[in-house]
Amino acid sequence: MASVRNLKKDINNVLGDVIEAVYLTEAANDKQDSKEGAEIIDEAISDFDELIVQVNKKDVDNRRKHLKEVRKELQEKAAKLVEKVNNME
C-alpha cells in the first residue's frame, strides 16, 4: 500500500508544481490571471481528479499493472501540461 500512497503524493506534487509554474510564468510575464493560465490550471485539476479516481479503483484484475499504467498516464499528462506552460506568452 505504500506505493499507492506514494503514487497519490506524486500526482499531487507533480500537478501542484505545474500549477505553481503557471503562476510563476504569469508573474514573470506580468500577466496575472491570464485566460491561457487559467485553462492550464483547470486542466491540471481535472487531470488530478481523474488520476486519483483511477488510483482508487479496487475492481481491477492486476492492481500492480494498473498502478504502473496510472503512473505512466501521469507522466504523459504532466509532460503535455509542462509543454503548454513553456509555450505561454
Secondary structure, DSSP 8 states (H G I E B T S, - for coil): -HHHHHHHHHHHHHHHHHHHHHHHHHHHTT-TT-HHHHHHHHHHHHHHHHHHHHHT----S-HHHHHHHHHHHHHHHHHHHHHHHHT--
